[in-house]
């Protein structure tokens, strides 16, 4: 991927980010991506391309520092579908041995188990443990296979059920910590969750080492795939991109950056010192606590409402704080 390609994709994504946030058009793209929780498009494309290439070619691949091979993930099975599934309702006979299977998954791992019942009593059971990367579907398919092997050894009619038994459910949950360990190749869907942290790490490095959006980085230092939930007024106060004299002066649209009251016309001035915005002023923080002061405002609902009202006043009554003659 050439260096021009990510920039082209960023320009496309930027338009959508601006529509979502209603932020000023000069707001840095990197800041918009973090504030909206939209991962850069070129990283998303690289992830999908890596996944598709591996799923089709089944050859060793890599994404950033993550390296994986075809033996790490399960392959597609090929079998005849004819008469594989029956929708005929069966009658449960209490005198016939019934085998119940179930699978369970937690953060600790994946478990599967079956129990053999006769005359409503458990006469045998089995438990197995899989890695946390394995899915419940894999666990249930595997335990059905084990149940079929167990039923074949009984040499008598048996019924295998995959639901509606509390005993099998409890055994499957216990199997996560107590079951016999087994290795199964990871499901192909797990590959995306393996790639995602590396993509997030690349995004984080770009955000930390970027040259733009530093004021937003001070407030939101960590990237994530979720929007911060701030509206247009709050974004203006964070980025400094708004109808402020200091901002307009950067583009040589004003001869100076002062407010009509004489102070520097930036967001901090209007939020703490300006006479025209006295009704919404906050207590002035010390220089060392300025960053924490703004973070506290953005995490307090009442303070956020106050900040929004302040920014709306500046937008609606800009003629009161900005000189007509530039």
WOWOLIN-V903154 format. One line per field, one symbol per residue. psi: psi as a letter, one per 40 degrees, with the letter a starting at -180 (. if undefined). burial: # if it has 16 or more other ideal C-beta (glycine too) atoms within 10 Angstrom, else .. A space follows every 10 residues. Layout:
psi: ???
burial: ???
This chain:
psi: hidddddddd dddddddddd dfiieehidd dddddefhih dddddddddd dddddddfih iihbehhiid eeiiihihih ehfdhhehhi hhhdeihhhh iiiihaddah iiiiihihfe iheiiiiihi ideiiddddd dddddddddd ddeefihihh ieafhddddd dddddddeih hihiiiidde dddddddddd ddddddddei eifddddddg dhiifiidfi adddddddde hafidddddd efeieieiid eeihgidddd eddhddfdde iihhiidded dddddddeeh dddddddddd ddddddfded ehidh.
burial: .....#..## ..##..##.. #.##..#### ######.### ###..##..# #..#...... #.#..#.#.. ..##...... .......... ......#### #####...## #######... ....###### ..####.### ####.##..# #......#.# ##..#..##. ######..#. ...#.#...# #..###.### .##..##... ..#.###.## ..#....#.# ..######## #########. ...#..###. ..#.###### ####..#..# .#..#..... ..##..##.. ...#.###.# #.##...... ##....
